């Protein structure tokens, strides 16, 4: 069957219409037109990942930022939670794990740009949305242009500025973006006042952003003064339902940017005055594509690597021109002097979260372990990092027939094109549903007809057409483009699809997948990796590496992310050369000993949420400090105490709870688990 597209309609690109953009001392500019971002005069498609410095130990920052860089991230975003830094009024703390300046410098050392989300309100599942308790007790309106409130915000912003001054893009630093507020949907005047206040203090960056979602209308924002950023999640654990939700719209191609489900627990359902955010003035950029999903007590989705990869691929096909994940690196909430710093129903919010874990099922876990979505999304990141200047100006064109998330039969496809060349996006995956196999699909872009392919199983992929490869025009490839190194172009084979290549000069060939197999055409090389090789391919410091099943990163030398011997191969311009790096340590075993309650925890965090539950205690012992160990039990909530201090917790959602052995090795460690009951949504 032939699959065609809706007509391509070239958009008029607006330029110099927004009060956004800027230059660094070297003269490089970051600017925004109505379709894409530009950097150094070229189209630029960044990859942003959220990592909350205050939810980690500063000793981990650089290593975790290097892992982010290895995963294809180019920009790190981070909230600055007011309550973390001024829990007690007038007592500011930006030291230790709260040192935002050092975090930004570590990001720069790792080769990452930074976006700081300065609030004042943040959300981020933080207590009071990040507001200190004392602020809520003030006798005036907050999140408004109330003079008394704005004066306190001025003081807050001034303290942040004093920490980060000199690190902005205009100074030669790496802070390229500033987000104002978060999920404020109905007060453009307040957003404008916050931006002006920040600028008056000295904040400056090429990108000023604000979240754009709200019902179907988009948030009320000062139209020309901020860039609206959007999001999409694989599930909605804040939803009140204890049943499976309707199938997610994010696994079918559409050009709707505004995800009405985000923040629906806090945002009103509609608008009365006819407001519509003029999206045609801005490129489609995201800040909250789910890198995973934090579980709530009442809803516990189990996120897979394919859930995240397919969602991100669909949004790229929909026209996303800045890929932004929330979260990319999970974290651990601090315990405050006055309270826990997590969101709970006791604080007036709709959800109960774990007291300290903010793992988020992220690509890099709370404790630094790599998950499958890290490997899969890196394939997309390598592609946009090398070909983003080609992709960004291309517009999204949907399939001739509308195919929504409820349609489990028809092929889901879209393309990005300039009218002649482009990329076809295919998603054959729907979270929590099975799609029917599609046989003999012939995709016709209007300029190129691909050979027939079978699309079976849970797969999502991108195929190029009329791609300029050093003066050679690749008419099509039934393989996914990964990256380029000099005159070598790397693809990956797609499961169940033979990798065929055709050039406009009539040359055709079928590739044999594998890093050792090279094809040559008119001065260029083509190497088609297997899917498994592509999962472990990393572009590090300009060199392409493929490991043997280990995750590697670069911090000056190649390092394995986990214990063990790692064989990896680097591309030297002619072939892949084998190397070995070792991090050989004895993997720990975890020993459980039944015990009675050893003590009443000095900080008794809620274990019996919603019901009276039996508590089971076990003493923990790790045989070595190396590697990760698993808590294999099912429970409602589990907590680990060391010397009567809470150090880790988790809501069971189906996956074994993995913790680093060093957390408990040689310490007086106890596990307490509360009885599981049928009072929450679970997928496992």
Helices and strands as residue ranges (DSSP letters): E 2-3, E 22-23, E 29-32, E 37-39, E 42-44, E 47-51, G 53-55, H 58-70, E 75-79, H 82-85, G 96-98, H 100-109, E 113-119, G 127-130, H 133-136, H 147-164, G 169-171, E 175-180, H 188-201, E 207-211, E 227-232, G 249-251, G 279-281, E 286-290, E 299-300, H 305-318, E 323-329, E 331-332, G 345-347, E 357-358, H 372-391, E 395-398, E 413-417, E 422-428, E 438-443, E 453-455, E 459-469, E 472-477, E 480-485, E 488-492, E 500-503, E 508-510, E 518-521, E 524-529, H 531-535, E 537-540, E 543-547, E 552-554, E 558-560, E 564-571, E 576-583, E 590-595, E 615-622, E 628-631, E 637-642, E 645-651, E 657-660, G 661-663, E 669-674, E 681-682
